[in-house]
């Protein structure tokens, strides 16, 4: 079963923007979306951004000032707005979460490819 559904990846030039979306396949009461990871070529998976139930956010140093994580409660969707993209942002981006209230984050989206190239 797929718990998280991702979309929004693509090919952009340096300096461009993309907006990724992650929507749990189930109710917000059964799936908590913690944030976004990414994995570049030959690299380990990296935590990019997190958002709490109260709306507090945190970011990896490499994306601070450029990326913004947010949620739309009406649409039960978490977003990652990526501005001023750089070639080093090229990676597969994964949405991450888990069963609500457990503190376990073992649910993943299918991954969406982001390629930043001229």
N, C-alpha and C positions, 0 to 999 in steps of 0.2 A: 504494500500500500504506500502511496506517495502522500506524505503529510504536508509538504511545502511545494508550491508551484512558482517558478521564477520566469521572468521575461525581461526584455529590454536591452540585452547585449547587442553588440554590433561592431562595425569597423568605423573608426573616426580618426581624423587628423589630430596631431598635437595641438593643444589649446581648445579642442572641442569639448562637447558635453554629452553625457548620456544619463538616463534615469532608469535605474533598475527597480523592479517591483517583485515583491514576494508576498504571496497570499496563501495562508494555510488552507488546506483542503477541507478541514473541519472547523468547528466552532472555536472562537477565541478562548472559550472556557476550557477547551481540551488541548489546545496547542498554543504554547507561548513562543513567539519569535524573539530571539535574543539579539540577532544582528547578522552581520555579513563577514564572511571570510573570502580570501582569494588564494589562488595557487598559480604562480607563474611558472614558465618553463624551467625545469630543473630545480625548482625551489620547494620548500616546505609550505604547508598551508599556514596562512597568516591571518590573524584577526584584524579586520579593517575597522569595524565600527559596531557599537552596541547601543541599545536603547532600553531603558527600564519601563516598567508599567507606569511609573510616574512621569516619564518623558525625559529623564536625564540621559545625556548622551556622552559617549567617549569615543576617541578616535586614535588610530595608530599615528605616530608622529609623522609618518611619510605622507599622510593624506590630510592632516589638519589644515584648515583654511581653504581646502578645495572640495572636500566631500561633506555632505550633510545627510544624516539618517533621520527619518521621520516616519510617522505612522498616521494613517487615516482610519479612525475608529469606525466611521460609517461604512467604509469599504472593507474593513478588516484586512488592511494591506500595509506592509512596511516598504518604504522606499529608500533607495540610496541615490541621491543626486550627486553626480560626479562632474565637476567643472575643471577647466584648465587641465585636461588630461595630458599625461606624459607617457612616453613610450614605456617607461618602467611600470606603468599601471596595467600593462598587458597581462592578462591572466584569465583563468576561469573563476568567476565569482559565484559563491555558494551562499544561500540563505541557511541559517542555522537556528534551531530551536529544540523544543522538547515538550513532554507532557507538562501541562500547567501545574505550577506549584511544587515540582519535584526537585528543581535545581539540576536536573540531568538534561543535557543538550545533545541529544543523539539523533535528531531529525535533520535531514538535509534536503535541499532542493536538488534538481537534476544538474544544476550548474548552467551558467550562461557565459559565453565567450565574449570578452572585451578585448579588442585589438586596437592599439593606438599606433598608427604608422602614417607616414607621409607618402 
